[in-house]
Amino acid sequence: MNLKTTLIVAAVALLGGCAATPPPCDGPTTRNLDAAVMHVKDKLATGCTAQFNGYFDTLLTTAEGNPRPENKRVFSEFLVWTADEGLLSQRQAKDYYNRFFNVKFMTLASDYNTCSHTCPRRDRVLLDMERELSDKERGLLRVSRDDAGYYRADRLFKEVELVLEATCTACAAGR
Amino acid sequence: MYATHARISWHRALAFVALLVPGLASANTNPTIRLFPTTVVEDLRQTSAVAQEMETGLQEVIGRLDQQQQLYLDSKCEGAEGDPGCQRLSKQIGAAYLEMLEIMEARLPDMEHTVNNTRLSLEKRLRSEIGTKMTSWTLQETLIGKQKTNAAAPSPSLRGRSGMRLSERFRQYYQLVASSNTSADQSLAVLASDIYLDMDETSVLIARTREEIARATLIEQLNQSFGAITPEMMEVVGGVKSILFGDAPEDIVIAGPPPGSVEKPYRSPLEQ
């Protein structure tokens, strides 16, 4: 075997080796939530922050496989960690947690009064609440088995819809 | 059908509301939203009194109309308008119909006035207490109350705003207020919204009905000469019945949580 052949064989072997190496930002394959969180933390700590949304979604899917109330704590601790590590701001971490695991709707966060700020965009607000309710169904019901929390959120959505309809009608009549 | 319903007058129901709501407001130690001050309660009381008079006045004549219509159908008068017996029956129905229109003509202005007063009072309170004093976030916190995740806490069930007689609606309002125990602002906000939208809808219906009455009276006076029962007559009677007596009540039930042990919920430091 001459030198040229040796180099070609070495190159082929090297390429084969690369193909077997997992990509640097792969998601967790385990069905155990704690192990999946460890995997994701490891990936996020080594530069895969751009994949955060995908990882979070994967963790939710993993948790759906074993729904239990303790999963709330797992997600909370994970999000606190991401904020401590500076991967997410405190506000982003809170938004993530509350959107999925709290009864309250983050869509309704506002510093201005209902007549001036919420009523002009009521349809949009209600649409966003409906989407958030779908995330709460996933976080509260399918991941955490918090049935009471989810049904309270569902009722809250209907109550807000009714009160906004009446209030915005009253606001419009007062102009 | 409506004649067999239990008669719970607006007057009595709202008298209870009038007694209860100020008591609830005073019992609350938290910053309250004043949606039911005495002026609003007084407007509700007046509305109830007028509505009761109108209900009572119309119930007899509408009951008679129903019986006559049934007799007309049972006698197979449809398609046999030339029959003298059917003609007589038809005239009787027309006379009762005119009587109903006259009662409505006499009562509706008062009804319209009091409904509008109540609507305007509630409108003002909703605009000031929720519209300008609250953000959407504080509104949400008010609706949730202290027990954020306790789905078993007493709360009003939303029932929609149609398909129910007025007196029945107010009986339910009373029950909702009565069951919301210690001045739950969240219940009162929902209740005030529900009553206001009801009043708004009723106000529009009354205005439309008033516009129609003069025309309907004229047409029926003409019809009396010919003894015909028109589909329009049936439609107007149906409309009046739906305003005052509604259709069969329709319960909108929000699913409750499945039975089981209630664990103390985990509270995250991230929770808002």
Interface residues (C-beta under 8 A of the other chain):
Chain A: P69 E70 K72 R73 S76 L79 V80 A93 K94 Y97 N98 F101 N102 V103 K104 F105 M106 L108 A109 S110 D111 Y112 N113 T114 C115 S116 H117 T118 C119 V125 D146 D147 A148 G149 Y151 R152 D154 R155 L156 K158 E159 V160 L162 V163 L164 E165 A166 T167 C168 T169 A170 C171 A173 G174
Chain B: L122 E123 K124 L126 R127 I130 G131 T132 K133 M134 T135 S136 W137 L139 Q140 E141 L143 I144 K148 T149 N150 A151 A152 S155 L158 Q186 A189 V190 A192 S193 D194 Y196 L197 D200 I254 A255 G256 P257 P258 V262 E263 P265 Y266 S268 P269 L270 E271 Q272
